[in-house]
Amino acid sequence: MGHADAQMVFQVYGKWMSENNNAQVALLNTQLSEFAPTMPHNEAMKN
C-alpha cells in the first residue's frame, strides 16, 4: 500500500480522527515497542 512507516500512517490517517490522537499515539507506541528494537540492530548485536 506504500505505507513507509507508522509515522506516515499516523500523519495521513490521523487527520481523520483528531480527537483520538493521544490514544492512537499510545497504542502505536505500545504495539511497535513489541516488534521494533529500541536501538539499531547492529548496536544490539554488540551487547
C-alpha distance matrix in Angstrom:
0.0 3.8 5.7 8.8 11.1 12.6 14.6 11.9 10.6 14.3 15.2 12.9 13.3 16.6 18.2 18.2 20.3 22.6 25.3 23.3 22.4 24.8 24.0 20.3 21.0 23.5 21.2 18.5 21.3 22.9 19.9 18.8 22.5 22.7 20.1 20.3 23.6 25.8 26.7 25.4 25.6 28.4 30.5 30.1 31.4 34.5 35.6
3.8 0.0 3.8 5.9 9.0 11.4 12.7 9.8 9.7 13.5 13.8 12.0 13.4 16.4 17.9 18.6 20.8 22.5 25.5 23.6 22.1 24.4 24.2 20.4 20.5 23.2 21.4 18.3 20.7 22.7 20.1 18.4 21.8 22.5 19.8 19.2 22.3 24.2 24.7 23.2 23.7 26.3 28.3 28.4 29.8 32.6 34.0
5.7 3.8 0.0 3.8 5.7 7.6 9.2 6.7 6.4 10.1 10.9 9.8 11.0 13.5 15.6 16.5 18.2 19.7 22.5 20.4 18.7 20.9 20.6 16.8 16.8 19.5 17.8 14.5 17.0 19.1 16.6 14.9 18.4 19.4 16.9 16.3 19.5 21.1 22.0 21.0 21.8 24.6 26.2 26.1 27.9 30.7 31.7
8.8 5.9 3.8 0.0 3.8 7.2 8.3 6.5 7.9 11.0 11.5 11.5 13.3 15.1 17.3 18.8 20.3 21.1 24.0 21.9 19.6 21.4 21.5 17.8 16.9 19.6 18.4 14.8 16.4 18.9 16.7 14.2 17.4 18.7 16.0 14.6 17.3 18.8 19.2 17.9 18.9 21.5 23.1 23.3 25.1 27.7 29.0
11.1 9.0 5.7 3.8 0.0 3.8 5.5 5.5 6.6 8.9 10.2 11.1 12.4 13.5 16.2 17.8 18.6 19.2 21.8 19.3 16.9 18.2 18.3 14.8 13.5 16.0 14.9 11.2 12.6 15.2 13.3 10.7 13.8 15.4 13.1 11.6 14.5 15.7 16.6 16.0 17.3 20.2 21.3 21.3 23.4 26.0 26.8
12.6 11.4 7.6 7.2 3.8 0.0 3.8 5.4 5.0 6.1 8.6 10.0 10.4 10.8 13.9 15.4 15.6 16.2 18.4 15.7 13.4 14.6 14.5 11.0 9.9 12.4 11.3 7.7 9.6 12.2 10.6 8.6 11.9 13.8 12.3 11.3 14.4 15.2 16.9 17.1 18.6 21.8 22.4 21.9 24.5 27.0 27.3
14.6 12.7 9.2 8.3 5.5 3.8 0.0 3.8 5.4 5.0 6.1 8.6 10.0 9.7 12.3 14.6 14.9 14.7 17.3 15.2 12.3 13.6 14.5 11.2 9.5 12.6 12.6 9.3 10.5 13.9 13.2 11.1 13.8 16.4 15.2 13.5 16.1 16.1 17.5 17.8 19.9 22.8 23.1 23.1 25.9 28.1 28.4
11.9 9.8 6.7 6.5 5.5 5.4 3.8 0.0 3.8 5.4 5.1 6.2 8.4 9.4 11.3 13.5 14.8 15.1 18.2 16.4 13.9 16.0 16.8 13.3 12.4 15.7 15.2 12.1 14.0 17.0 15.8 14.0 17.0 19.2 17.6 16.1 18.9 19.3 20.4 20.2 22.0 24.8 25.5 25.7 28.2 30.5 31.2
10.6 9.7 6.4 7.9 6.6 5.0 5.4 3.8 0.0 3.8 5.5 5.3 5.8 7.4 10.0 11.3 12.4 13.5 16.3 14.2 12.4 14.7 14.8 11.1 11.2 14.4 13.2 10.4 13.1 15.7 14.1 13.0 16.5 18.1 16.9 16.2 19.4 20.2 21.8 21.9 23.3 26.4 27.2 26.9 29.4 31.9 32.3
14.3 13.5 10.1 11.0 8.9 6.1 5.0 5.4 3.8 0.0 3.8 5.6 5.5 4.8 7.9 9.7 10.0 10.3 13.1 11.0 8.7 11.1 11.7 8.2 8.1 11.6 11.2 8.9 11.4 14.2 13.5 12.9 15.9 18.0 17.5 16.7 19.7 19.8 21.8 22.4 24.3 27.4 27.6 27.3 30.1 32.4 32.5
15.2 13.8 10.9 11.5 10.2 8.6 6.1 5.1 5.5 3.8 0.0 3.8 5.9 5.4 6.7 9.6 10.7 10.3 13.7 12.7 10.1 12.9 14.2 11.2 10.8 14.5 14.7 12.4 14.5 17.6 17.1 16.1 19.0 21.4 20.6 19.3 22.1 21.9 23.5 23.8 26.0 28.8 29.1 29.2 32.0 34.1 34.4
12.9 12.0 9.8 11.5 11.1 10.0 8.6 6.2 5.3 5.6 3.8 0.0 3.8 5.7 6.1 8.1 10.3 11.1 14.6 13.8 12.1 15.3 16.1 12.9 13.4 17.0 16.4 14.3 17.0 19.7 18.7 17.9 21.2 23.1 22.1 21.2 24.3 24.6 26.1 26.2 28.0 30.9 31.5 31.5 34.1 36.4 36.9
13.3 13.4 11.0 13.3 12.4 10.4 10.0 8.4 5.8 5.5 5.9 3.8 0.0 3.8 5.3 5.6 7.5 9.4 12.4 11.2 10.4 13.8 13.8 10.7 12.2 15.4 14.4 12.9 16.1 18.3 17.2 17.2 20.5 22.1 21.5 21.2 24.5 25.0 27.0 27.3 28.9 32.1 32.6 32.2 34.9 37.4 37.5
16.6 16.4 13.5 15.1 13.5 10.8 9.7 9.4 7.4 4.8 5.4 5.7 3.8 0.0 3.8 5.3 5.4 6.1 9.2 8.1 6.8 10.3 10.9 8.2 9.5 12.9 12.6 11.6 14.4 16.8 16.4 16.6 19.5 21.5 21.4 21.0 24.1 24.0 26.2 27.0 28.9 32.1 32.2 31.8 34.7 37.0 36.9
18.2 17.9 15.6 17.3 16.2 13.9 12.3 11.3 10.0 7.9 6.7 6.1 5.3 3.8 0.0 3.8 5.5 5.6 9.3 9.7 8.7 12.5 13.6 11.5 12.7 16.2 16.2 15.4 18.0 20.4 20.2 20.3 23.2 25.3 25.1 24.5 27.5 27.2 29.3 30.0 32.1 35.1 35.2 35.0 38.0 40.1 40.1
18.2 18.6 16.5 18.8 17.8 15.4 14.6 13.5 11.3 9.7 9.6 8.1 5.6 5.3 3.8 0.0 3.8 6.2 8.9 9.3 9.8 13.5 13.8 11.8 14.0 17.0 16.4 16.1 19.2 21.1 20.5 21.2 24.2 25.9 25.9 25.8 29.0 29.1 31.4 32.1 33.9 37.1 37.3 36.9 39.7 42.1 42.0
20.3 20.8 18.2 20.3 18.6 15.6 14.9 14.8 12.4 10.0 10.7 10.3 7.5 5.4 5.5 3.8 0.0 3.8 5.5 5.7 7.0 10.5 10.5 9.3 11.8 14.4 14.0 14.5 17.3 18.9 18.9 20.0 22.7 24.4 24.9 25.0 28.1 27.9 30.5 31.7 33.5 36.8 36.7 36.0 39.0 41.3 40.9
22.6 22.5 19.7 21.1 19.2 16.2 14.7 15.1 13.5 10.3 10.3 11.1 9.4 6.1 5.6 6.2 3.8 0.0 3.8 5.3 5.3 8.7 10.1 9.5 11.1 13.8 14.5 14.9 17.1 19.1 19.7 20.5 22.8 25.0 25.7 25.3 28.1 27.4 29.9 31.3 33.5 36.6 36.2 35.7 38.9 40.9 40.4
25.3 25.5 22.5 24.0 21.8 18.4 17.3 18.2 16.3 13.1 13.7 14.6 12.4 9.2 9.3 8.9 5.5 3.8 0.0 3.8 5.8 8.0 8.8 9.6 11.7 13.4 14.2 15.6 17.5 19.0 20.0 21.4 23.3 25.3 26.5 26.5 29.2 28.4 31.2 32.9 35.0 38.3 37.6 36.9 40.2 42.2 41.3
23.3 23.6 20.4 21.9 19.3 15.7 15.2 16.4 14.2 11.0 12.7 13.8 11.2 8.1 9.7 9.3 5.7 5.3 3.8 0.0 3.8 5.7 5.4 6.0 8.6 10.1 10.4 12.0 14.2 15.3 16.2 17.8 19.8 21.6 22.9 23.1 25.9 25.3 28.2 30.0 31.9 35.3 34.7 33.7 36.9 39.1 38.1
22.4 22.1 18.7 19.6 16.9 13.4 12.3 13.9 12.4 8.7 10.1 12.1 10.4 6.8 8.7 9.8 7.0 5.3 5.8 3.8 0.0 3.8 5.5 5.2 6.1 8.6 9.8 10.5 12.1 14.2 15.3 16.1 18.0 20.3 21.4 21.0 23.5 22.7 25.4 27.2 29.3 32.5 31.9 31.2 34.5 36.4 35.7
24.8 24.4 20.9 21.4 18.2 14.6 13.6 16.0 14.7 11.1 12.9 15.3 13.8 10.3 12.5 13.5 10.5 8.7 8.0 5.7 3.8 0.0 3.8 5.5 5.2 6.2 8.6 10.0 10.6 12.3 14.3 15.3 16.4 18.9 20.5 20.2 22.3 21.1 24.0 26.2 28.5 31.6 30.6 29.7 33.2 34.9 33.8
24.0 24.2 20.6 21.5 18.3 14.5 14.5 16.8 14.8 11.7 14.2 16.1 13.8 10.9 13.6 13.8 10.5 10.1 8.8 5.4 5.5 3.8 0.0 3.8 5.5 5.2 6.1 8.6 9.9 10.6 12.2 14.1 15.4 17.2 19.1 19.4 21.9 21.1 24.4 26.6 28.3 31.8 30.9 29.6 32.9 34.9 33.7
20.3 20.4 16.8 17.8 14.8 11.0 11.2 13.3 11.1 8.2 11.2 12.9 10.7 8.2 11.5 11.8 9.3 9.5 9.6 6.0 5.2 5.5 3.8 0.0 3.8 5.4 5.0 6.1 8.5 9.8 10.4 11.9 13.9 15.7 16.9 17.2 20.0 19.7 22.7 24.5 26.2 29.6 29.1 28.0 31.1 33.4 32.5
21.0 20.5 16.8 16.9 13.5 9.9 9.5 12.4 11.2 8.1 10.8 13.4 12.2 9.5 12.7 14.0 11.8 11.1 11.7 8.6 6.1 5.2 5.5 3.8 0.0 3.8 5.4 5.1 6.1 8.5 9.9 10.4 11.9 14.5 15.7 15.2 17.6 16.7 19.7 21.6 23.6 26.9 26.2 25.3 28.6 30.5 29.7
23.5 23.2 19.5 19.6 16.0 12.4 12.6 15.7 14.4 11.6 14.5 17.0 15.4 12.9 16.2 17.0 14.4 13.8 13.4 10.1 8.6 6.2 5.2 5.4 3.8 0.0 3.8 5.5 5.1 6.1 8.6 9.9 10.5 12.8 14.9 14.9 17.0 16.0 19.4 21.8 23.5 26.9 25.9 24.5 27.9 29.8 28.5
21.2 21.4 17.8 18.4 14.9 11.3 12.6 15.2 13.2 11.2 14.7 16.4 14.4 12.6 16.2 16.4 14.0 14.5 14.2 10.4 9.8 8.6 6.1 5.0 5.4 3.8 0.0 3.8 5.5 5.1 6.1 8.4 9.9 11.3 13.1 13.9 16.6 16.5 19.9 22.0 23.2 26.8 26.3 24.6 27.7 30.0 28.8
18.5 18.3 14.5 14.8 11.2 7.7 9.3 12.1 10.4 8.9 12.4 14.3 12.9 11.6 15.4 16.1 14.5 14.9 15.6 12.0 10.5 10.0 8.6 6.1 5.1 5.5 3.8 0.0 3.8 5.4 5.2 5.8 8.2 10.1 11.0 11.2 14.1 14.3 17.4 19.0 20.3 23.9 23.6 22.2 25.2 27.7 26.9
21.3 20.7 17.0 16.4 12.6 9.6 10.5 14.0 13.1 11.4 14.5 17.0 16.1 14.4 18.0 19.2 17.3 17.1 17.5 14.2 12.1 10.6 9.9 8.5 6.1 5.1 5.5 3.8 0.0 3.8 5.6 5.3 5.9 8.8 10.2 9.8 11.9 11.3 14.7 16.9 18.5 21.9 21.1 19.7 23.0 25.1 24.1
22.9 22.7 19.1 18.9 15.2 12.2 13.9 17.0 15.7 14.2 17.6 19.7 18.3 16.8 20.4 21.1 18.9 19.1 19.0 15.3 14.2 12.3 10.6 9.8 8.5 6.1 5.1 5.4 3.8 0.0 3.8 5.6 5.4 6.9 9.5 10.3 12.4 12.3 15.9 18.3 19.3 22.9 22.0 20.1 23.1 25.4 24.0
19.9 20.1 16.6 16.7 13.3 10.6 13.2 15.8 14.1 13.5 17.1 18.7 17.2 16.4 20.2 20.5 18.9 19.7 20.0 16.2 15.3 14.3 12.2 10.4 9.9 8.6 6.1 5.2 5.6 3.8 0.0 3.8 5.5 5.6 7.2 8.9 11.9 12.8 16.2 17.9 18.4 22.2 22.0 19.9 22.6 25.3 24.2
18.8 18.4 14.9 14.2 10.7 8.6 11.1 14.0 13.0 12.9 16.1 17.9 17.2 16.6 20.3 21.2 20.0 20.5 21.4 17.8 16.1 15.3 14.1 11.9 10.4 9.9 8.4 5.8 5.3 5.6 3.8 0.0 3.8 5.3 5.3 5.6 8.8 9.9 12.9 14.4 15.1 18.8 18.7 17.0 19.7 22.4 21.7
22.5 21.8 18.4 17.4 13.8 11.9 13.8 17.0 16.5 15.9 19.0 21.2 20.5 19.5 23.2 24.2 22.7 22.8 23.3 19.8 18.0 16.4 15.4 13.9 11.9 10.5 9.9 8.2 5.9 5.4 5.5 3.8 0.0 3.8 5.5 5.4 7.1 7.5 11.0 13.2 14.0 17.6 16.9 14.8 17.8 20.2 19.0
22.7 22.5 19.4 18.7 15.4 13.8 16.4 19.2 18.1 18.0 21.4 23.1 22.1 21.5 25.3 25.9 24.4 25.0 25.3 21.6 20.3 18.9 17.2 15.7 14.5 12.8 11.3 10.1 8.8 6.9 5.6 5.3 3.8 0.0 3.8 6.2 8.1 9.7 13.0 14.8 14.6 18.2 17.9 15.3 17.8 20.6 19.3
20.1 19.8 16.9 16.0 13.1 12.3 15.2 17.6 16.9 17.5 20.6 22.1 21.5 21.4 25.1 25.9 24.9 25.7 26.5 22.9 21.4 20.5 19.1 16.9 15.7 14.9 13.1 11.0 10.2 9.5 7.2 5.3 5.5 3.8 0.0 3.8 6.6 9.4 11.9 12.8 12.2 15.9 16.4 14.0 16.1 19.2 18.6
20.3 19.2 16.3 14.6 11.6 11.3 13.5 16.1 16.2 16.7 19.3 21.2 21.2 21.0 24.5 25.8 25.0 25.3 26.5 23.1 21.0 20.2 19.4 17.2 15.2 14.9 13.9 11.2 9.8 10.3 8.9 5.6 5.4 6.2 3.8 0.0 3.8 6.5 8.6 9.4 9.6 13.3 13.6 11.8 14.3 17.2 16.9
23.6 22.3 19.5 17.3 14.5 14.4 16.1 18.9 19.4 19.7 22.1 24.3 24.5 24.1 27.5 29.0 28.1 28.1 29.2 25.9 23.5 22.3 21.9 20.0 17.6 17.0 16.6 14.1 11.9 12.4 11.9 8.8 7.1 8.1 6.6 3.8 0.0 3.8 5.4 6.8 7.0 10.5 10.1 8.2 11.1 13.7 13.2
25.8 24.2 21.1 18.8 15.7 15.2 16.1 19.3 20.2 19.8 21.9 24.6 25.0 24.0 27.2 29.1 27.9 27.4 28.4 25.3 22.7 21.1 21.1 19.7 16.7 16.0 16.5 14.3 11.3 12.3 12.8 9.9 7.5 9.7 9.4 6.5 3.8 0.0 3.8 7.0 8.8 11.6 10.0 8.7 12.3 13.9 13.0
26.7 24.7 22.0 19.2 16.6 16.9 17.5 20.4 21.8 21.8 23.5 26.1 27.0 26.2 29.3 31.4 30.5 29.9 31.2 28.2 25.4 24.0 24.4 22.7 19.7 19.4 19.9 17.4 14.7 15.9 16.2 12.9 11.0 13.0 11.9 8.6 5.4 3.8 0.0 3.8 6.3 8.4 6.6 6.4 10.0 11.1 11.1
25.4 23.2 21.0 17.9 16.0 17.1 17.8 20.2 21.9 22.4 23.8 26.2 27.3 27.0 30.0 32.1 31.7 31.3 32.9 30.0 27.2 26.2 26.6 24.5 21.6 21.8 22.0 19.0 16.9 18.3 17.9 14.4 13.2 14.8 12.8 9.4 6.8 7.0 3.8 0.0 3.8 5.6 5.4 6.4 8.9 10.4 11.6
25.6 23.7 21.8 18.9 17.3 18.6 19.9 22.0 23.3 24.3 26.0 28.0 28.9 28.9 32.1 33.9 33.5 33.5 35.0 31.9 29.3 28.5 28.3 26.2 23.6 23.5 23.2 20.3 18.5 19.3 18.4 15.1 14.0 14.6 12.2 9.6 7.0 8.8 6.3 3.8 0.0 3.8 5.4 5.0 6.3 8.9 10.4
28.4 26.3 24.6 21.5 20.2 21.8 22.8 24.8 26.4 27.4 28.8 30.9 32.1 32.1 35.1 37.1 36.8 36.6 38.3 35.3 32.5 31.6 31.8 29.6 26.9 26.9 26.8 23.9 21.9 22.9 22.2 18.8 17.6 18.2 15.9 13.3 10.5 11.6 8.4 5.6 3.8 0.0 3.8 5.5 5.2 6.7 9.4
30.5 28.3 26.2 23.1 21.3 22.4 23.1 25.5 27.2 27.6 29.1 31.5 32.6 32.2 35.2 37.3 36.7 36.2 37.6 34.7 31.9 30.6 30.9 29.1 26.2 25.9 26.3 23.6 21.1 22.0 22.0 18.7 16.9 17.9 16.4 13.6 10.1 10.0 6.6 5.4 5.4 3.8 0.0 3.8 5.4 5.3 7.1
30.1 28.4 26.1 23.3 21.3 21.9 23.1 25.7 26.9 27.3 29.2 31.5 32.2 31.8 35.0 36.9 36.0 35.7 36.9 33.7 31.2 29.7 29.6 28.0 25.3 24.5 24.6 22.2 19.7 20.1 19.9 17.0 14.8 15.3 14.0 11.8 8.2 8.7 6.4 6.4 5.0 5.5 3.8 0.0 3.8 5.5 5.6
31.4 29.8 27.9 25.1 23.4 24.5 25.9 28.2 29.4 30.1 32.0 34.1 34.9 34.7 38.0 39.7 39.0 38.9 40.2 36.9 34.5 33.2 32.9 31.1 28.6 27.9 27.7 25.2 23.0 23.1 22.6 19.7 17.8 17.8 16.1 14.3 11.1 12.3 10.0 8.9 6.3 5.2 5.4 3.8 0.0 3.8 5.5
34.5 32.6 30.7 27.7 26.0 27.0 28.1 30.5 31.9 32.4 34.1 36.4 37.4 37.0 40.1 42.1 41.3 40.9 42.2 39.1 36.4 34.9 34.9 33.4 30.5 29.8 30.0 27.7 25.1 25.4 25.3 22.4 20.2 20.6 19.2 17.2 13.7 13.9 11.1 10.4 8.9 6.7 5.3 5.5 3.8 0.0 3.8
35.6 34.0 31.7 29.0 26.8 27.3 28.4 31.2 32.3 32.5 34.4 36.9 37.5 36.9 40.1 42.0 40.9 40.4 41.3 38.1 35.7 33.8 33.7 32.5 29.7 28.5 28.8 26.9 24.1 24.0 24.2 21.7 19.0 19.3 18.6 16.9 13.2 13.0 11.1 11.6 10.4 9.4 7.1 5.6 5.5 3.8 0.0
